[in-house]
Amino acid sequence: MDLVVKINDKCNFACNFCSSNQISLTHENLDINKIFEFVTNCNQPVQSIIVNGGDPLMVDPEYYEQLLGWLKENSPETHVSFTTNLLDFWEHPEKWLDLFNLKREDHISVCTSFQYGSGRRLKTGEVYTEDMFREVFELFLNTIGERVPFISVISEENEDTAIKTVKLAKELQTKCRLNPALRSGRTTKPYPFYKIVKIWLDIIDAGLDEYEMNCVLLKQVINDNVTECPFNPYCHKSISCLSPDGTQHTCPAVADDILKGVPEYFQGTGGTIPLEYRVIQEDKCYTCPMYALCNSCTKRIMDIKDYLDIEEHCNGMHEL
């Protein structure tokens, strides 16, 4: 089991595509006892706790020291992963050195974010540039000794920079993950799935797939192998999410839609996932060779059905 934890909704960035900017109505931190209760009562071992937000570094390090101390005593095999913009680390490295220097000893990992274009911005409105990202990357490498991987959100605004992004990861000797913009929060229209698949295929054709994590998963799906999010239709059995107010959902991406309401199933109260969230077109998908790819994520299905042209999606996938 993987537990995604959104500790609060505070962030020192103001990205214009942010899917999580409405995850809570309060800036109060998630009660840490909620995490302890989940790990204790889960019917399967919690392999990893993935901390995001908001931004995880908007919480004092003491919160994580308490979390790690409890895990060491009660669930020593649980890995903790931070998905953070690392801005607070960049500005106050001394504040985080003790925590991040425990990485190898306490099973901690860190992933950050960068993308080309104007979407990723600081609170001041300033665009987070490649030069800024390189400074953060080098600081982490020089102080922690690791080349941090990064996530990029792809939209129509920056789609032409996809290959450039992967080449940057190659140059820095790390890995990136190019994720399509989902329809949540500030993003009012999702990035078409057939377009992001085309980008992943172009990366594979360019021989750069070892530097982009979704390409590895895509190849597994194409070869009929069960893989992980965002290509696992059974992920609800192995992923859960806690929001800042303590509510629990079976899907972290759906949890970002909390203010517009989500079906009871995604709140962990349902049993079988409804058919409407398992297939885009019941009368066409089952006989389509792209069935396993298109219908491998409930959030993707919801976004395609509710906010995109289904015929355009199908034609795009058939062309691929």
Secondary structure, DSSP 8 states (H G I E B T S, - for coil): -EEEEE--S--SB--TT-SSTTS-S------HHHHHHHHHH-SS---EEEEESS-GGGS-HHHHHHHHHHHHHH-TT-EEEEE---HHHHH-HHHHHHHHTTTTTTTEEEEEE--SSS-SBBTTS-B--HHHHHHHHHHHHHHH-----EEEEE-TTTGGGHHHHHHHHHHTTS-EEEEE--SSTT-SS---HHHHHHHHHHHHHTT-GGGBHHHHHHHHHHTT----TTS-TTGGGTEEEE-TTS-EES-HHHHTTGGG---GGGGT--SS--GGGT-S-TTTGGGSTTHHHHTS-HHHHHHHHHHS-HHHHHHHHHH-
